[in-house]
């Protein structure tokens, strides 16, 4: 792991633990795109918790100094996802 990735991991560990306790969260995959500053895929068990968390996390990122934050919320096709080894 390069030093930037190690520093990011160390810096975000407390946040990762906080996110792990979000109501309705099934899982989060931490993705990183240093160039575009994009990352993160979440699965929630209901749309209300997903929307609530998107609002909360947007405010948190803005407090960290990020801007132009975009979230996209999709419904999961569980039958097709199961074919690709994802189960809920």
C-alpha positions as YAML, in Angstrom:
chain: A
units: angstrom
residues:
- id: 1
  name: UNK
  ca: [0.00, 0.00, 0.00]
- id: 2
  name: UNK
  ca: [1.45, 3.39, -0.92]
- id: 3
  name: UNK
  ca: [1.85, 6.09, 1.72]
- id: 4
  name: UNK
  ca: [-1.08, 8.19, 0.40]
- id: 5
  name: UNK
  ca: [-3.41, 5.21, 0.62]
- id: 6
  name: UNK
  ca: [-2.11, 4.32, 4.09]
- id: 7
  name: UNK
  ca: [-2.64, 7.91, 5.27]
- id: 8
  name: UNK
  ca: [-6.16, 7.98, 3.80]
- id: 9
  name: UNK
  ca: [-6.99, 4.67, 5.49]
- id: 10
  name: UNK
  ca: [-5.65, 5.89, 8.83]
- id: 11
  name: UNK
  ca: [-7.50, 9.21, 8.53]
- id: 12
  name: UNK
  ca: [-10.82, 7.61, 7.59]
- id: 13
  name: UNK
  ca: [-10.87, 4.69, 10.04]
- id: 14
  name: UNK
  ca: [-13.01, 6.52, 12.63]
- id: 15
  name: UNK
  ca: [-15.41, 7.62, 9.89]
- id: 16
  name: UNK
  ca: [-15.64, 4.04, 8.62]
- id: 17
  name: UNK
  ca: [-16.63, 2.87, 12.10]
- id: 18
  name: UNK
  ca: [-19.25, 5.63, 12.32]
- id: 19
  name: UNK
  ca: [-20.69, 4.73, 8.91]
- id: 20
  name: UNK
  ca: [-20.83, 1.04, 9.94]
- id: 21
  name: UNK
  ca: [-23.38, 1.99, 12.58]
- id: 22
  name: UNK
  ca: [-25.76, 3.78, 10.19]
- id: 23
  name: UNK
  ca: [-29.33, 2.61, 10.42]
- id: 24
  name: UNK
  ca: [-30.30, 0.50, 7.41]
- id: 25
  name: UNK
  ca: [-26.74, 0.12, 6.08]
- id: 26
  name: UNK
  ca: [-26.05, -3.34, 4.68]
- id: 27
  name: UNK
  ca: [-22.54, -2.57, 3.43]
- id: 28
  name: UNK
  ca: [-20.24, 0.06, 2.00]
- id: 29
  name: UNK
  ca: [-17.38, -0.51, -0.42]
- id: 30
  name: UNK
  ca: [-14.70, 2.14, -0.12]
- id: 31
  name: UNK
  ca: [-13.65, 3.05, -3.64]
- id: 32
  name: UNK
  ca: [-11.11, 5.73, -4.43]
- id: 33
  name: UNK
  ca: [-10.51, 7.86, -7.48]
- id: 34
  name: UNK
  ca: [-7.81, 10.34, -6.55]
- id: 35
  name: UNK
  ca: [-8.16, 12.21, -9.84]
- id: 36
  name: UNK
  ca: [-11.91, 12.86, -9.67]
- id: 37
  name: UNK
  ca: [-12.27, 12.68, -5.87]
- id: 38
  name: UNK
  ca: [-15.11, 10.19, -6.28]
- id: 39
  name: UNK
  ca: [-15.72, 7.05, -4.33]
- id: 40
  name: UNK
  ca: [-17.98, 4.90, -2.23]
- id: 41
  name: UNK
  ca: [-20.77, 2.44, -2.98]
- id: 42
  name: UNK
  ca: [-23.39, 1.84, -0.33]
- id: 43
  name: UNK
  ca: [-26.28, -0.60, 0.00]
- id: 44
  name: UNK
  ca: [-29.12, 0.23, 2.37]
- id: 45
  name: UNK
  ca: [-32.07, -1.98, 3.15]
- id: 46
  name: UNK
  ca: [-34.59, 0.80, 2.42]
- id: 47
  name: UNK
  ca: [-34.89, 4.02, 0.46]
- id: 48
  name: UNK
  ca: [-35.67, 6.20, 3.50]
- id: 49
  name: UNK
  ca: [-32.41, 5.33, 5.24]
- id: 50
  name: UNK
  ca: [-30.50, 5.77, 1.98]
- id: 51
  name: UNK
  ca: [-31.95, 9.25, 1.48]
- id: 52
  name: UNK
  ca: [-31.39, 10.20, 5.12]
- id: 53
  name: UNK
  ca: [-27.78, 9.06, 4.95]
- id: 54
  name: UNK
  ca: [-27.15, 10.84, 1.62]
- id: 55
  name: UNK
  ca: [-28.26, 14.12, 3.21]
- id: 56
  name: UNK
  ca: [-26.18, 13.53, 6.35]
- id: 57
  name: UNK
  ca: [-23.07, 12.48, 4.44]
- id: 58
  name: UNK
  ca: [-23.32, 15.40, 2.02]
- id: 59
  name: UNK
  ca: [-23.36, 17.83, 4.96]
- id: 60
  name: UNK
  ca: [-20.43, 16.01, 6.54]
- id: 61
  name: UNK
  ca: [-18.35, 16.15, 3.34]
- id: 62
  name: UNK
  ca: [-19.14, 19.83, 2.93]
- id: 63
  name: UNK
  ca: [-17.88, 20.39, 6.49]
- id: 64
  name: UNK
  ca: [-14.64, 18.65, 5.43]
- id: 65
  name: UNK
  ca: [-14.33, 21.20, 2.61]
- id: 66
  name: UNK
  ca: [-15.62, 19.14, -0.31]
- id: 67
  name: UNK
  ca: [-18.01, 20.69, -2.80]
- id: 68
  name: UNK
  ca: [-20.10, 19.57, -5.79]
- id: 69
  name: UNK
  ca: [-21.08, 16.38, -3.97]
- id: 70
  name: UNK
  ca: [-23.26, 14.05, -6.01]
- id: 71
  name: UNK
  ca: [-25.24, 11.09, -4.83]
- id: 72
  name: UNK
  ca: [-27.21, 8.64, -6.94]
- id: 73
  name: UNK
  ca: [-29.76, 6.26, -5.52]
- id: 74
  name: UNK
  ca: [-30.77, 3.13, -7.40]
- id: 75
  name: UNK
  ca: [-33.04, 0.20, -6.66]
- id: 76
  name: UNK
  ca: [-31.39, -3.23, -6.68]
- id: 77
  name: UNK
  ca: [-32.61, -6.01, -8.93]
- id: 78
  name: UNK
  ca: [-32.07, -8.82, -6.43]
- id: 79
  name: UNK
  ca: [-32.79, -11.66, -8.87]
- id: 80
  name: UNK
  ca: [-30.16, -10.54, -11.37]
- id: 81
  name: UNK
  ca: [-27.69, -9.59, -8.63]
- id: 82
  name: UNK
  ca: [-27.97, -13.11, -7.17]
- id: 83
  name: UNK
  ca: [-26.81, -14.53, -10.51]
- id: 84
  name: UNK
  ca: [-23.65, -12.47, -10.06]
- id: 85
  name: UNK
  ca: [-23.13, -13.84, -6.53]
- id: 86
  name: UNK
  ca: [-24.63, -10.93, -4.57]
- id: 87
  name: UNK
  ca: [-27.36, -11.88, -2.11]
- id: 88
  name: UNK
  ca: [-29.37, -9.76, 0.29]
...
